């Protein structure tokens, strides 16, 4: 599948079971660039085989200051 030009998708919860399946489908079947927000970038687990195809961002939604 061809890469979707300028299409970046942010996925939170990417290292969980459902999130990892979602990321894999977005990368392999849809051709999106996937940016994954993860608490521990060293523990990609189910996503380790996609390391070269995803962008990993260290952080958590709960740490974002809305003020």
N, C-alpha and C positions, 0 to 999 in steps of 0.2 A: 504494500500500500504506500502511495506517495505521501510525503509529509504535507500536512495542511499548513500552508504558508501563514506565518504570523498568528497561528492559533495556539495559544498557551492556556492550559487548563490547570487551575490550582485545586489540589485534592488534600483535604485534611483527613486524618485517620487512615492514611495510606498504608501504614504498616499492619493494620488489622486485617482480618480475613476478608471481609467484604471490600474494604478499601483497596487491598492489594489486587483483588480480582478486577476491580473497576479500573485501576491504573494499567494493568496488563492489557485489558481490552482497548482502552483509549490509545495506548502506544501501538499495539500490534494490529488491531483491526481497524482503527479509525485514523491512525497516523498523526495524532496530536503530539505536541510537546507537552509533557506533564511535569508540573512543578509540585513536589510533595512537601508539605509542611509536617515535619517529624520532630518529636521531642528528643530522640536520641539517634543522630545520623549514623552511629556505629552499629545500630541494631536494625538493619533493614530487613532481615529475615526473609520473608516471602518475596521481597523486591530485589534481593541481591543479584539475581540473574538479569535484571533490567538496569543495573547501576549505570551503564553507559548510555542509556536511552532516556533517563529521567534527570531532573534537576532536584536536588535535595536541599531544602531550606530548614535550618535548625530553629525551632521555636514552638510555641503553643498558642492557640487562639486565646486561651485564658490569660496570657501575658500581655495582650494588646491593650494599651491604655486608650480608652475612648474619649478622653477629655481633650 
